[in-house]
Amino acid sequence: MTTQNNDLTNLPNIGRTLAEKLKMVGISTPGDLLTIGSENAMVKIKTIDKEACINMLFALEGAIQGIRWHNLEKSKKLQLTEFYNRLK
């Protein structure tokens, strides 16, 4: 993987702000995000950003799947919503 492909912002849904938050919690590459998963990444982000919203969780999952978060399957969104609600 080249340095350019190793940039989190090359993933769908991951802009500079979210990439910085991921790096702050030790997730520096797309491979790191894939390994840890969206739910665990969200748990880590919540430690530094108590206001992190459900759309961020959807964005993380979409990035892992390589799609815009709006296109996540309804069943996956429901599963993630239930997880997010338990985080509160």
Secondary structure, 3 states (H helix, E strand, C coil): CCCCCCCHHHCCCCCHHHHHHHHHCCCCCHHHHHHHHHHHHHHHHHHHCCCCCHHHHHHHHHHHHCCCHHHCCHHHHHHHHHHHHHHC
